[in-house]
């Protein structure tokens, strides 16, 4: 998951360094243009361009080979060594990357910008190698040199998040929000909301309910769509005996994030059940479903409630509607069978289920393209979407219980 999350960051950084490097190379040619041209150097700089090309096309070994040659020819070129170090790091050779980047720091005449980029790369090396303190130090130093370096802020935020230092993560994220223009604000605020929610959960764990409540409220104020903050706020309110407030909080979640409504309904069901107000829960669910017919999760919640209440005959049609909306959901099919068993496998109802399943859009024998994830109901030899040959595999869900591989 980490790799996934960082992939865009890393490619952005590589792109940035490429830009920096290409700009530098251009500068050098321009400077040399009109004066005398070092023919040997111009020829040898092919290694550099080739190396960058290999890097872009993800042929890492060849890239290292060419970049190393370029670095030998032009030992002064900072950007080549910078990139070479980054490639070592991305390949997992962290100590080598650190060695290269530390070597660059020893250079006598680094500009402020160069200094901060070398430190940024070194910080990434440390982070990759698991040297958290040194990485924190490096990113902090980058920010001392250039306070609005967004890469340093972003990496710092992620490091603090990984360490669960939520207050620090929040402070850094706040700086990023202040730096960015209004167009990127919504997403920035959403992330602030999630960090603030984490701060609230930490306070709740430590038993400080007031502090937790303040954080949850503030998270919702950042972004009303911070779903877990609504759930947690309602839990905290209920624990403090504020029943009406808890219901209002969960009801608000249903309004602002209807696609997550089932999470609020689960809590509401527990509450209403404990008060013997099942009818109220049923009415709320049905009103919600009327306004949002595509929702299958709330239908599942309602059907589960009806079954538990001893009314499987009322649950059954609700489940068939859920099946219509999500024919692939194994949990829906399981719930149908549980309910059918409660109804003593009434053969007319079983037939209704079979008909409903048959008419639903359904991959009866699903296959998936490994390259582009195109799905097909049968095995194909060439993908109609990405045109790759022989790229289909049977799509299977992993068994819930894997045979033990330990010992
Ligand atoms: Zn494909």
Boltz pocket constraint, residues with backbone or C-beta under 6 A from the ligand:
constraints:
  - pocket:
      binder: B
      contacts: [[A, 369], [A, 370], [A, 371], [A, 372], [A, 373], [A, 374], [A, 383], [A, 384], [A, 385], [A, 386], [A, 387], [A, 388], [A, 391]]
      max_distance: 6.0
